[in-house]
Amino acid sequence: MINKLLIANRGEIACRIIRTAREMGIATVAVYSDADAGALHVREADEAVHIGPAPARESYLVGEKIIAAAKATGAEAIHPGYGFLSENADFAEAVIAAGLIWVGPDPKSIRAMGLKDAAKRLMQEAGVPTTPGYLGDDQSEARLQAEADAIGYPVLIKAVAGGGGKGMRRVDAAADFAEALASCRREAAASFGDDRVLLEKYILTPRHIEVQVFGDTHGNIVHLFERDCSLQRRHQKVIEEAPAPGMDDATRAAICEAAVKAARAVDYVGAGTIEFIADASEGLRADRIWFMEMNTRLQVEHPVTEEITGQDLVEWQLLVASGEILPLEQDELEIDGWAMEARLYAEDPAKGFLPSIGALDVFELGDGVRIDSGVEEGGVVSPHYDPMVAKMIAWGEDREEARTTLAAALDHSAIWPVRTNAGFLVTALEHPDFVDGNIDTGLIAREGDALLPPATPSIDALTDAAMAVAGGSRLGGFRLNRTAVEQGRFLLDGQPIDIAFDAEAGGDPADSILIAEHGQVWKLSRWHVDGAGRAGHGDGAILSPMPGKVIALAVANGDRVKQGQKIVTIEAMKMEHSLTAPFDGTVAGLSVVEGGQVSDGLLLARIEKAE
């Protein structure tokens, strides 16, 4: 058995691995960048090694530093977690060459499944059904355009080396293909260092269903049933559950058998996930489910599988890496109840889900659920890494119990001043289609703003807060001889708001108070004249909505632009964000260059309105 384990990752997954390792009596070594010197995973590990500056490419993505840290601390094995180097076959080979144990699949398996086009060919040879598409070596724009036209729109462009929703674009018409291809390639090159793409037929009523597989070095491979990850926003999973709603026994048997067949085709060892796309236009059917890709690592959503099977998948990983046989055979595994996981992100739904960074002055999560997190109150959400701050996982005897338990926990969560998607998650969980299990990957996009949580607190919550700030008492129901009602002016998150409350004295006034409701938090403050916020689109100013890097400029000073025309594209937290002209006019005061770094609120350009 492994005695000391280095974890080549950070945040939530590093804390998750440390927890299981400790239970198994395995000492742990954390690695950290400048930005993570005070992070939770650093303090929870038995030892920690500094590996470089904040940018991941100078720290967490530098395999030589990680291997050196393992050698220096006497760690026998390296667990890559997910993301970063977890599916990097070269790194896996370097770990093994250094005489260390790689907690993951054979590098050959990683390579076989790492490139989507080669993986699909391999699956076709193994008899695993795959979606129609183009996997060719000719990557010219003309050839890709022709192939997309032949497949028929809509089509999906996917980065060959992609994952996690990065480097993926849906194209609905031939005229939009070239621009989407260019954007996809740019994002793929930035995220994976490889701008090659493949094309797939876009399924109009798609369900994203994946199967957890596990192999050992003794030739055994089992599945641990399916997960449904259909609730997605811009190809990023939002809420996952296990088992999949509407899955009958025959279809489950077929998809799980196909997953095991796929794993056997690459002699798979360790934890892996076979992802399928299902055409759910007539419900889940075995003949309408196709292989998409394999993730040769532990998945973010692995807790829902753990909750319905009672198994610790990190423990399984460490046992298999130590050369032991799988803990259970296939007929010993069964589904117990239902589990749902919500990904809690530091992002602001009211601002188009832009990342939110900064100190976590308040970080309180609802109870009754499992919480996997790598941050704590008083910590900081960094702009350098993925914005997920926690996973909240609920278990129930049935789907409805799991759903309501998760919704209640999110509803009673309060995080400040960093914004999160908690309120959005509650709204999604309570959407009638989700309640009924009538979901597909387009649900969030179709519903749009209808899924956004309330922009302001309820009247009762505002009145209570106004009373606390002003030192009065809450405006209640009608009563005789009631004291006068006062109309007070306050600031709600810096914006003026008038609130009626009972003028009767009831306590000392406060400068401000936080309002927590529906998973959201607002700050109500005393009115002051200089708190009316900053300039925005009303005067043509285009401000950076977050810290980031300018990756594309579409205009120059003096250019005439139309409303909605792209001006500048910023990359932050691995995502692209395009800023557009608020109205017809002329570009003036363009103050950034491609490749430059920008801060939150920086004036990027100004559009002078056309006369």
VEXDREN-2710 file (C-alpha; in Angstrom, 1 decimal):
% VEXDREN-2710
k/r/px/py/pz
1/MET/0.0/0.0/0.0
2/ILE/1.1/3.6/-0.7
3/ASN/2.5/5.3/2.4
4/LYS/2.9/8.8/1.2
5/LEU/0.9/10.5/-1.6
6/LEU/1.6/13.8/-3.4
7/ILE/-1.5/15.5/-4.8
8/ALA/-0.8/17.4/-8.1
9/ASN/-3.8/19.6/-7.8
10/ARG/-5.5/22.3/-5.7
11/GLY/-8.8/23.3/-4.1
12/GLU/-11.7/21.1/-3.7
13/ILE/-10.3/17.9/-5.3
14/ALA/-7.1/18.2/-3.4
15/CYS/-9.0/18.4/-0.1
16/ARG/-11.2/15.5/-1.2
17/ILE/-8.2/13.2/-1.9
18/ILE/-6.6/14.2/1.4
19/ARG/-9.7/13.2/3.3
20/THR/-9.7/9.7/1.9
21/ALA/-5.9/9.3/2.2
22/ARG/-6.1/10.2/5.8
23/GLU/-8.8/7.6/6.5
24/MET/-6.5/5.0/4.8
25/GLY/-3.5/6.0/6.9
26/ILE/-1.7/7.5/3.9
27/ALA/0.4/10.7/4.5
28/THR/-0.2/13.5/2.0
29/VAL/1.9/16.2/0.3
30/ALA/0.2/19.3/-1.2
31/VAL/1.7/21.6/-3.8
32/TYR/0.8/25.2/-4.1
33/SER/1.4/28.4/-6.1
34/ASP/2.0/31.9/-4.8
35/ALA/-1.8/32.5/-5.0
36/ASP/-2.5/29.4/-2.8
37/ALA/0.0/29.9/0.0
38/GLY/-2.8/30.2/2.5
39/ALA/-5.3/27.8/0.8
40/LEU/-7.3/25.1/2.6
41/HIS/-5.7/22.2/0.8
42/VAL/-2.2/23.4/1.9
43/ARG/-3.2/23.4/5.5
44/GLU/-5.0/20.1/5.5
45/ALA/-2.1/18.1/4.0
46/ASP/0.7/16.7/6.1
47/GLU/3.3/18.6/4.1
48/ALA/3.2/21.3/1.4
49/VAL/5.7/22.3/-1.3
50/HIS/5.7/25.7/-3.1
51/ILE/6.0/25.2/-6.9
52/GLY/5.9/28.6/-8.4
53/PRO/3.9/31.8/-9.4
54/ALA/0.1/32.0/-9.5
55/PRO/-0.4/31.3/-13.2
56/ALA/-1.0/27.5/-13.6
57/ARG/1.4/27.3/-16.6
58/GLU/4.2/28.3/-14.2
59/SER/3.2/26.1/-11.3
60/TYR/0.4/23.4/-11.4
61/LEU/1.2/22.6/-15.1
62/VAL/4.9/22.2/-14.7
63/GLY/5.4/18.5/-14.3
64/GLU/9.1/18.7/-13.5
65/LYS/8.4/20.8/-10.4
66/ILE/5.7/18.4/-9.2
67/ILE/7.9/15.3/-9.6
68/ALA/10.8/17.1/-7.9
69/ALA/8.4/17.9/-5.0
70/ALA/7.5/14.2/-4.7
71/LYS/11.1/13.2/-4.7
72/ALA/12.1/15.8/-2.1
73/THR/9.4/14.8/0.3
74/GLY/9.7/11.0/-0.2
75/ALA/6.2/10.6/-1.7
76/GLU/5.8/7.3/-3.4
77/ALA/2.9/8.2/-5.6
78/ILE/1.3/11.1/-7.4
79/HIS/-2.5/11.6/-7.7
80/PRO/-3.4/14.2/-10.4
81/GLY/-7.0/14.9/-9.4
82/TYR/-8.9/16.3/-12.4
83/GLY/-8.0/19.1/-14.7
84/PHE/-4.4/20.4/-14.9
85/LEU/-2.1/17.4/-15.7
86/SER/-4.6/14.6/-15.0
87/GLU/-5.0/13.5/-18.7
88/ASN/-1.4/14.4/-19.8
89/ALA/0.2/11.2/-21.0
90/ASP/3.7/12.8/-21.1
91/PHE/3.4/13.7/-17.5
92/ALA/2.1/10.2/-16.5
93/GLU/5.1/8.7/-18.3
94/ALA/7.5/11.1/-16.5
95/VAL/6.0/10.1/-13.2
96/ILE/6.5/6.4/-13.9
97/ALA/10.0/7.0/-15.3
98/ALA/10.9/8.7/-12.1
99/GLY/10.1/5.5/-10.2
100/LEU/6.9/6.9/-8.7
101/ILE/3.4/5.4/-8.8
102/TRP/1.0/7.1/-11.1
103/VAL/-2.6/7.1/-9.7
104/GLY/-4.3/6.8/-13.0
105/PRO/-4.5/4.8/-16.2
106/ASP/-1.6/3.7/-18.4
107/PRO/-0.3/6.6/-20.5
108/LYS/-1.2/4.5/-23.6
109/SER/-4.8/4.5/-22.5
110/ILE/-4.7/8.3/-22.0
111/ARG/-3.3/8.8/-25.4
112/ALA/-5.8/6.4/-27.0
113/MET/-8.8/8.3/-25.6
114/GLY/-7.2/11.8/-25.4
115/LEU/-7.8/12.7/-29.0
116/LYS/-11.5/12.7/-29.8
117/ASP/-11.1/11.7/-33.4
118/ALA/-8.8/8.8/-32.7
119/ALA/-10.9/7.7/-29.8
120/LYS/-14.0/7.6/-32.0
121/ARG/-12.3/5.5/-34.6
122/LEU/-11.2/3.1/-31.9
123/MET/-14.7/2.8/-30.5
124/GLN/-16.1/2.1/-33.9
125/GLU/-13.6/-0.7/-34.3
126/ALA/-14.6/-2.1/-30.8
127/GLY/-18.3/-2.1/-31.8
128/VAL/-19.3/0.9/-29.6
129/PRO/-21.9/3.1/-31.3
130/THR/-20.7/6.6/-32.2
131/THR/-22.4/9.8/-33.5
132/PRO/-22.2/10.7/-37.2
133/GLY/-19.5/13.3/-37.9
134/TYR/-16.1/14.1/-39.5
135/LEU/-12.8/12.9/-37.9
136/GLY/-10.5/13.6/-40.8
137/ASP/-6.9/14.8/-40.9
138/ASP/-7.6/17.6/-43.4
139/GLN/-8.2/20.6/-41.1
140/SER/-8.5/23.2/-43.8
141/GLU/-11.3/25.7/-43.4
142/ALA/-12.7/24.7/-46.8
143/ARG/-12.8/21.0/-46.0
144/LEU/-14.3/21.5/-42.6
145/GLN/-17.0/23.8/-44.1
146/ALA/-17.8/21.2/-46.8
147/GLU/-18.0/18.4/-44.3
148/ALA/-20.3/20.5/-42.0
149/ASP/-22.5/21.3/-45.0
150/ALA/-22.7/17.5/-45.8
151/ILE/-23.5/16.5/-42.3
152/GLY/-26.3/19.1/-42.1
153/TYR/-26.9/21.8/-39.6
154/PRO/-26.9/22.1/-36.7
155/VAL/-23.4/20.7/-36.3
156/LEU/-21.0/20.8/-33.3
157/ILE/-17.4/21.8/-33.6
158/LYS/-15.3/20.2/-30.9
159/ALA/-11.6/20.6/-30.1
160/VAL/-9.9/17.2/-30.7
161/ALA/-7.9/17.6/-27.5
162/GLY/-10.9/19.3/-25.7
163/GLY/-12.8/18.7/-22.5
164/GLY/-14.9/20.5/-19.9
165/GLY/-16.9/22.3/-22.5
166/LYS/-13.8/24.2/-23.8
167/GLY/-13.2/24.5/-27.5
168/MET/-16.8/23.7/-28.5
169/ARG/-19.3/25.6/-30.6
170/ARG/-22.7/24.9/-32.0
171/VAL/-23.3/26.1/-35.6
172/ASP/-26.8/26.5/-36.9
173/ALA/-26.2/27.8/-40.4
174/ALA/-23.4/27.6/-43.0
175/ALA/-22.9/31.3/-42.9
176/ASP/-21.9/31.2/-39.2
177/PHE/-19.4/28.3/-39.6
178/ALA/-16.2/30.2/-40.3
179/GLU/-16.5/32.6/-37.4
180/ALA/-17.4/29.8/-35.0
181/LEU/-14.5/27.7/-36.3
182/ALA/-12.0/30.5/-35.7
183/SER/-13.3/31.1/-32.1
184/CYS/-13.3/27.4/-31.3
185/ARG/-9.7/27.0/-32.6
186/ARG/-8.5/30.0/-30.6
187/GLU/-10.0/28.7/-27.4
188/ALA/-8.7/25.2/-28.1
189/ALA/-5.2/26.5/-28.7
190/ALA/-5.3/28.5/-25.5
191/SER/-6.7/25.7/-23.3
192/PHE/-5.0/22.6/-24.8
193/GLY/-2.2/23.8/-27.0
194/ASP/-3.9/22.1/-30.0
195/ASP/-6.3/23.8/-32.3
196/ARG/-7.5/20.8/-34.3
197/VAL/-11.2/20.1/-34.4
198/LEU/-13.7/17.4/-35.3
199/LEU/-17.4/17.8/-36.3
200/GLU/-20.4/16.0/-35.0
201/LYS/-24.1/16.0/-35.9
202/TYR/-25.8/18.1/-33.3
203/ILE/-28.7/16.2/-31.6
204/LEU/-31.7/18.5/-31.2
205/THR/-33.0/16.8/-28.0
206/PRO/-29.8/15.6/-26.4
207/ARG/-29.3/14.0/-23.0
208/HIS/-25.7/13.7/-21.6
209/ILE/-25.4/10.4/-19.9
210/GLU/-22.1/9.0/-18.7
211/VAL/-21.0/5.7/-17.1
212/GLN/-18.4/5.3/-14.4
213/VAL/-16.0/2.5/-15.1
214/PHE/-13.2/1.1/-13.1
215/GLY/-10.4/-1.3/-14.0
216/ASP/-7.5/-3.0/-12.1
217/THR/-4.2/-4.4/-13.1
218/HIS/-5.6/-7.9/-12.9
219/GLY/-7.8/-7.5/-16.0
220/ASN/-11.0/-6.8/-14.1
221/ILE/-13.3/-4.0/-15.3
222/VAL/-16.7/-3.0/-13.8
223/HIS/-19.1/-0.2/-14.2
224/LEU/-20.8/1.7/-11.3
225/PHE/-23.9/2.6/-13.3
226/GLU/-24.8/5.9/-15.0
227/ARG/-25.0/9.6/-14.2
228/ASP/-27.1/12.1/-16.0
229/CYS/-25.3/15.4/-16.6
230/SER/-27.8/17.0/-19.1
231/LEU/-28.4/20.2/-17.2
232/GLN/-25.7/22.3/-18.8
233/ARG/-24.9/26.0/-19.5
234/ARG/-22.6/26.7/-22.4
235/HIS/-21.5/23.0/-22.4
236/GLN/-20.5/23.2/-18.7
237/LYS/-22.3/20.8/-16.4
238/VAL/-24.5/22.5/-13.7
239/ILE/-26.4/19.8/-11.9
240/GLU/-25.6/16.1/-12.1
241/GLU/-27.6/13.1/-10.8
242/ALA/-27.5/9.4/-10.5
243/PRO/-29.2/7.3/-11.7
244/ALA/-30.5/8.9/-14.9
245/PRO/-34.2/9.8/-14.9
246/GLY/-36.3/7.7/-17.2
247/MET/-33.6/5.0/-17.6
248/ASP/-35.2/1.5/-17.8
249/ASP/-33.3/-1.7/-16.9
250/ALA/-32.8/-2.8/-20.5
251/THR/-31.3/0.6/-21.7
252/ARG/-29.1/0.7/-18.6
253/ALA/-27.8/-2.7/-19.3
254/ALA/-27.0/-1.7/-22.9
255/ILE/-25.2/1.5/-22.1
256/CYS/-23.2/0.1/-19.2
257/GLU/-22.2/-2.9/-21.3
258/ALA/-21.0/-0.5/-24.1
259/ALA/-19.0/1.5/-21.5
260/VAL/-17.2/-1.6/-20.2
261/LYS/-16.5/-2.6/-23.9
262/ALA/-15.0/0.8/-24.5
263/ALA/-12.8/0.5/-21.4
264/ARG/-11.6/-3.0/-22.4
265/ALA/-10.7/-1.7/-25.8
266/VAL/-7.9/0.3/-24.2
267/ASP/-7.0/-2.1/-21.4
268/TYR/-8.2/0.5/-18.9
269/VAL/-6.9/0.7/-15.3
270/GLY/-8.3/3.0/-12.7
271/ALA/-11.3/5.4/-12.6
272/GLY/-12.7/6.5/-16.0
273/THR/-15.9/7.8/-17.4
274/ILE/-17.5/6.9/-20.8
275/GLU/-19.6/9.8/-22.0
276/PHE/-22.6/9.2/-24.2
277/ILE/-25.1/11.4/-26.0
278/ALA/-28.7/10.3/-26.2
279/ASP/-31.4/11.4/-28.6
280/ALA/-34.2/11.8/-26.0
281/SER/-36.9/12.9/-28.4
282/GLU/-38.7/9.6/-27.7
283/GLY/-37.3/8.9/-24.3
284/LEU/-34.1/7.0/-23.5
285/ARG/-33.6/4.1/-25.9
286/ALA/-30.5/1.9/-26.4
287/ASP/-30.5/2.4/-30.1
288/ARG/-30.3/6.1/-29.8
289/ILE/-27.3/6.5/-27.4
290/TRP/-23.9/7.1/-28.9
291/PHE/-20.3/7.3/-27.6
292/MET/-18.9/10.8/-27.3
293/GLU/-15.6/10.6/-25.4
294/MET/-13.8/9.0/-22.5
295/ASN/-12.4/11.0/-19.6
296/THR/-9.4/9.1/-18.3
297/ARG/-9.5/10.4/-14.8
298/LEU/-11.8/11.0/-11.9
299/GLN/-14.8/13.2/-12.7
300/VAL/-16.0/16.3/-10.9
301/GLU/-19.4/14.6/-10.5
302/HIS/-18.0/11.4/-9.0
303/PRO/-19.7/12.0/-5.6
304/VAL/-23.2/11.2/-7.0
305/THR/-21.9/7.7/-8.0
306/GLU/-20.4/7.3/-4.5
307/GLU/-23.6/8.3/-2.9
308/ILE/-25.8/5.7/-4.7
309/THR/-23.2/2.8/-4.5
310/GLY/-21.8/3.5/-1.1
311/GLN/-18.2/3.3/-2.5
312/ASP/-15.3/5.7/-2.1
313/LEU/-13.9/6.0/-5.6
314/VAL/-10.7/7.7/-4.4
315/GLU/-10.1/4.8/-2.1
316/TRP/-10.6/2.5/-5.1
317/GLN/-8.0/4.5/-7.1
318/LEU/-5.4/4.2/-4.4
319/LEU/-6.0/0.5/-4.0
320/VAL/-5.8/-0.2/-7.7
321/ALA/-2.6/2.0/-8.0
322/SER/-1.1/-0.2/-5.2
323/GLY/-1.7/-3.2/-7.3
324/GLU/-4.7/-4.6/-5.5
325/ILE/-7.8/-6.2/-7.0
326/LEU/-11.0/-4.2/-7.4
327/PRO/-12.9/-4.2/-4.0
328/LEU/-16.1/-5.5/-5.6
329/GLU/-17.2/-7.6/-8.6
330/GLN/-20.0/-6.4/-10.9
331/ASP/-22.8/-8.5/-9.3
332/GLU/-21.9/-7.0/-5.9
333/LEU/-22.6/-3.4/-7.0
334/GLU/-26.2/-2.0/-6.9
335/ILE/-28.0/1.3/-6.9
336/ASP/-29.4/2.6/-3.6
337/GLY/-31.5/5.7/-3.7
338/TRP/-30.9/8.9/-5.7
339/ALA/-28.2/11.5/-5.6
340/MET/-27.9/15.0/-7.0
341/GLU/-24.9/17.4/-7.2
342/ALA/-24.8/21.1/-7.8
343/ARG/-21.7/23.0/-8.8
344/LEU/-21.4/26.2/-6.8
345/TYR/-19.5/28.7/-8.8
346/ALA/-18.1/32.1/-8.0
347/GLU/-20.0/33.9/-10.8
348/ASP/-22.7/36.5/-11.1
349/PRO/-25.8/35.4/-13.0
350/ALA/-27.0/39.0/-13.1
351/LYS/-23.9/39.9/-15.2
352/GLY/-24.1/37.1/-17.7
353/PHE/-22.4/34.6/-15.3
354/LEU/-19.1/36.5/-15.3
355/PRO/-16.6/35.2/-12.7
356/SER/-16.6/36.9/-9.4
357/ILE/-13.4/37.0/-7.4
358/GLY/-12.2/38.3/-4.0
359/ALA/-12.4/37.6/-0.3
360/LEU/-15.0/35.3/1.1
361/ASP/-16.0/37.4/4.1
362/VAL/-19.1/35.2/4.5
363/PHE/-19.1/31.6/3.4
364/GLU/-22.0/29.6/4.9
365/LEU/-23.5/26.6/3.1
366/GLY/-26.8/25.0/3.9
367/ASP/-26.9/21.8/5.9
368/GLY/-28.3/18.3/5.2
369/VAL/-26.0/17.6/2.3
370/ARG/-22.5/16.5/1.6
371/ILE/-20.2/19.4/0.9
372/ASP/-16.9/19.1/-1.1
373/SER/-15.1/22.4/-1.0
374/GLY/-11.6/23.8/-1.2
375/VAL/-12.3/27.2/0.3
376/GLU/-13.5/28.5/3.7
377/GLU/-14.7/31.7/5.2
378/GLY/-11.9/34.3/5.2
379/GLY/-10.4/32.7/2.1
380/VAL/-10.0/34.2/-1.4
381/VAL/-11.4/33.2/-4.8
382/SER/-8.5/33.8/-7.2
383/PRO/-8.8/35.0/-10.8
384/HIS/-6.1/32.4/-11.8
385/TYR/-8.2/29.2/-11.5
386/ASP/-11.6/27.6/-12.1
387/PRO/-14.3/29.5/-10.2
388/MET/-16.0/26.5/-8.6
389/VAL/-16.0/27.0/-4.8
390/ALA/-17.9/24.0/-3.7
391/LYS/-20.0/21.0/-4.7
392/MET/-23.2/20.3/-2.8
393/ILE/-24.4/16.7/-3.0
394/ALA/-27.8/15.5/-1.7
395/TRP/-29.0/11.9/-1.3
396/GLY/-32.6/10.7/-1.0
397/GLU/-34.6/7.6/-1.1
398/ASP/-36.0/8.8/-4.5
399/ARG/-35.3/11.6/-6.9
400/GLU/-37.8/14.1/-5.4
401/GLU/-36.2/13.7/-1.9
402/ALA/-32.8/14.3/-3.3
403/ARG/-34.0/17.3/-5.3
404/THR/-35.8/19.1/-2.5
405/THR/-33.0/18.4/-0.1
406/LEU/-30.4/20.0/-2.4
407/ALA/-32.7/22.9/-3.2
408/ALA/-33.2/23.6/0.5
409/ALA/-29.5/23.5/1.2
410/LEU/-28.7/26.0/-1.6
411/ASP/-31.6/28.2/-0.6
412/HIS/-30.1/28.5/2.9
413/SER/-26.6/29.3/1.7
414/ALA/-25.0/32.7/2.1
415/ILE/-21.8/33.9/0.5
416/TRP/-20.5/37.5/0.4
417/PRO/-19.1/39.7/-1.2
418/VAL/-18.2/37.2/-3.9
419/ARG/-21.3/36.4/-6.0
420/THR/-22.4/32.9/-6.7
421/ASN/-24.8/30.9/-8.8
422/ALA/-26.7/29.5/-5.8
423/GLY/-29.9/31.3/-6.5
424/PHE/-29.7/30.2/-10.1
425/LEU/-29.3/26.6/-9.0
426/VAL/-32.3/26.8/-6.8
427/THR/-34.4/28.2/-9.7
428/ALA/-33.2/25.4/-12.0
429/LEU/-34.0/22.7/-9.4
430/GLU/-37.5/24.1/-9.1
431/HIS/-38.2/24.5/-12.8
432/PRO/-41.2/22.3/-13.7
433/ASP/-39.3/20.4/-16.5
434/PHE/-36.5/19.6/-14.1
435/VAL/-38.9/18.5/-11.4
436/ASP/-40.6/16.1/-13.9
437/GLY/-37.2/14.8/-15.2
438/ASN/-38.0/16.2/-18.6
439/ILE/-34.5/17.5/-19.2
440/ASP/-32.0/17.9/-22.0
441/THR/-28.8/19.9/-22.6
442/GLY/-30.7/22.8/-24.1
443/LEU/-33.1/23.4/-21.2
444/ILE/-31.1/26.3/-19.7
445/ALA/-30.5/28.0/-23.0
446/ARG/-34.2/27.8/-23.9
447/GLU/-35.4/29.2/-20.6
448/GLY/-32.8/32.0/-20.6
449/ASP/-33.7/34.8/-18.2
450/ALA/-36.6/32.8/-16.7
451/LEU/-34.1/30.8/-14.8
452/LEU/-32.3/33.8/-13.3
453/PRO/-33.0/34.3/-9.6
454/PRO/-34.8/37.4/-8.4
455/ALA/-32.8/40.6/-8.9
456/THR/-33.8/42.0/-5.5
457/PRO/-34.9/40.6/-2.2
458/SER/-38.5/40.2/-1.3
459/ILE/-40.5/43.2/0.1
460/ASP/-40.5/41.5/3.6
461/ALA/-36.8/41.0/3.6
462/LEU/-36.1/44.6/2.4
463/THR/-38.4/46.0/5.1
464/ASP/-36.8/44.0/7.8
465/ALA/-33.3/45.1/6.6
466/ALA/-34.4/48.8/6.3
467/MET/-35.7/48.6/9.9
468/ALA/-32.4/47.3/11.1
469/VAL/-30.3/49.9/9.2
470/ALA/-32.6/52.8/10.3
471/GLY/-33.2/51.6/13.8
472/GLY/-36.9/51.3/13.4
473/SER/-39.3/48.3/13.5
474/ARG/-40.7/46.3/10.7
475/LEU/-43.7/47.6/8.9
476/GLY/-46.3/45.0/9.8
477/GLY/-50.0/44.4/9.2
478/PHE/-52.8/47.1/9.8
479/ARG/-53.3/48.2/13.3
480/LEU/-55.1/51.2/14.9
481/ASN/-53.1/54.1/16.1
482/ARG/-50.0/52.9/14.2
483/THR/-47.0/55.2/14.2
484/ALA/-46.3/57.0/10.9
485/VAL/-44.8/55.1/8.0
486/GLU/-41.5/56.5/6.8
487/GLN/-40.2/56.2/3.2
488/GLY/-36.5/55.9/3.5
489/ARG/-33.8/55.9/0.9
490/PHE/-31.1/53.3/1.1
491/LEU/-28.4/51.7/-1.1
492/LEU/-28.9/48.1/-2.2
493/ASP/-25.6/46.9/-3.5
494/GLY/-24.7/50.5/-4.1
495/GLN/-27.8/51.4/-6.0
496/PRO/-30.5/53.8/-4.6
497/ILE/-33.7/52.2/-3.4
498/ASP/-36.7/53.6/-1.5
499/ILE/-38.2/51.3/1.2
500/ALA/-41.2/51.9/3.4
501/PHE/-40.8/51.0/7.1
502/ASP/-42.4/51.7/10.5
503/ALA/-40.9/54.9/11.9
504/GLU/-41.3/53.8/15.5
505/ALA/-37.9/53.6/17.2
506/GLY/-36.8/50.1/17.9
507/GLY/-33.1/50.0/18.1
508/ASP/-29.8/51.6/17.2
509/PRO/-29.3/52.4/13.5
510/ALA/-26.7/50.4/11.6
511/ASP/-24.4/51.4/8.7
512/SER/-25.3/48.3/6.6
513/ILE/-26.8/44.8/6.8
514/LEU/-26.6/41.7/4.6
515/ILE/-29.8/40.2/3.3
516/ALA/-29.6/36.5/2.6
517/GLU/-32.5/35.0/0.6
518/HIS/-33.0/32.3/-2.1
519/GLY/-29.3/31.5/-2.0
520/GLN/-28.4/35.1/-2.8
521/VAL/-26.9/37.9/-0.7
522/TRP/-27.4/41.7/-1.0
523/LYS/-26.0/44.5/1.1
524/LEU/-28.4/47.2/2.3
525/SER/-26.6/50.4/3.4
526/ARG/-27.5/53.9/4.7
527/TRP/-27.9/56.4/1.9
528/HIS/-25.0/58.6/0.9
529/VAL/-24.8/60.8/-2.1
530/ASP/-21.6/59.4/-3.6
531/GLY/-22.7/55.8/-3.7
532/ALA/-24.5/55.9/-7.0
533/GLY/-22.1/53.6/-8.9
534/ARG/-19.9/54.1/-11.9
535/ALA/-20.3/55.0/-15.6
536/GLY/-21.6/52.3/-17.9
537/HIS/-23.1/51.7/-21.3
538/GLY/-25.4/54.8/-21.1
539/ASP/-22.5/57.1/-22.0
540/GLY/-20.9/54.6/-24.4
541/ALA/-18.2/53.5/-22.0
542/ILE/-17.1/49.9/-22.4
543/LEU/-15.7/48.7/-19.1
544/SER/-13.9/45.5/-18.3
545/PRO/-16.3/43.3/-16.3
546/MET/-13.4/41.4/-14.6
547/PRO/-9.7/41.1/-14.5
548/GLY/-8.4/39.2/-17.6
549/LYS/-6.3/39.3/-20.8
550/VAL/-7.3/40.9/-24.1
551/ILE/-7.2/38.1/-26.7
552/ALA/-8.8/39.9/-29.6
553/LEU/-9.6/43.4/-30.8
554/ALA/-12.1/43.6/-33.5
555/VAL/-11.9/47.4/-34.1
556/ALA/-9.6/50.4/-34.2
557/ASN/-10.0/54.0/-33.2
558/GLY/-12.3/55.8/-35.6
559/ASP/-14.1/52.7/-36.8
560/ARG/-17.8/53.0/-37.4
561/VAL/-19.7/50.2/-35.5
562/LYS/-23.2/49.0/-35.2
563/GLN/-25.1/48.1/-32.0
564/GLY/-24.1/44.7/-30.9
565/GLN/-20.9/44.6/-33.0
566/LYS/-18.0/42.9/-31.2
567/ILE/-15.4/45.4/-29.9
568/VAL/-13.0/43.4/-27.7
569/THR/-12.7/39.8/-26.3
570/ILE/-11.3/39.1/-22.9
571/GLU/-10.2/35.8/-21.5
572/ALA/-10.6/35.1/-17.8
573/MET/-10.8/31.8/-15.9
574/LYS/-10.3/29.9/-19.1
575/MET/-13.4/31.4/-20.7
576/GLU/-13.8/34.0/-23.5
577/HIS/-16.1/37.1/-22.9
578/SER/-16.9/39.4/-25.8
579/LEU/-17.9/43.0/-25.2
580/THR/-20.0/44.7/-27.9
581/ALA/-21.1/48.2/-28.9
582/PRO/-24.1/49.5/-26.9
583/PHE/-25.4/51.5/-29.9
584/ASP/-24.4/52.7/-33.4
585/GLY/-21.5/55.0/-33.3
586/THR/-17.7/55.5/-33.7
587/VAL/-14.9/53.9/-31.7
588/ALA/-13.0/56.5/-29.6
589/GLY/-10.5/56.2/-26.8
590/LEU/-9.6/52.6/-27.5
591/SER/-7.1/52.0/-24.6
592/VAL/-6.0/48.4/-24.8
593/VAL/-3.9/46.1/-27.0
594/GLU/-4.1/42.4/-27.8
595/GLY/-2.2/40.4/-25.2
596/GLY/-2.6/43.1/-22.5
597/GLN/-3.9/42.5/-19.0
598/VAL/-6.9/44.5/-17.8
599/SER/-8.4/45.0/-14.3
600/ASP/-12.0/45.0/-13.2
601/GLY/-13.8/48.2/-14.2
602/LEU/-11.0/49.4/-16.6
603/LEU/-12.2/51.7/-19.4
604/LEU/-11.4/49.7/-22.6
605/ALA/-13.0/51.9/-25.2
606/ARG/-15.8/54.5/-25.7
607/ILE/-18.4/54.5/-28.4
608/GLU/-19.5/58.0/-29.5
609/LYS/-23.1/57.9/-30.5
610/ALA/-23.9/58.4/-34.2
611/GLU/-25.7/61.7/-34.9
END
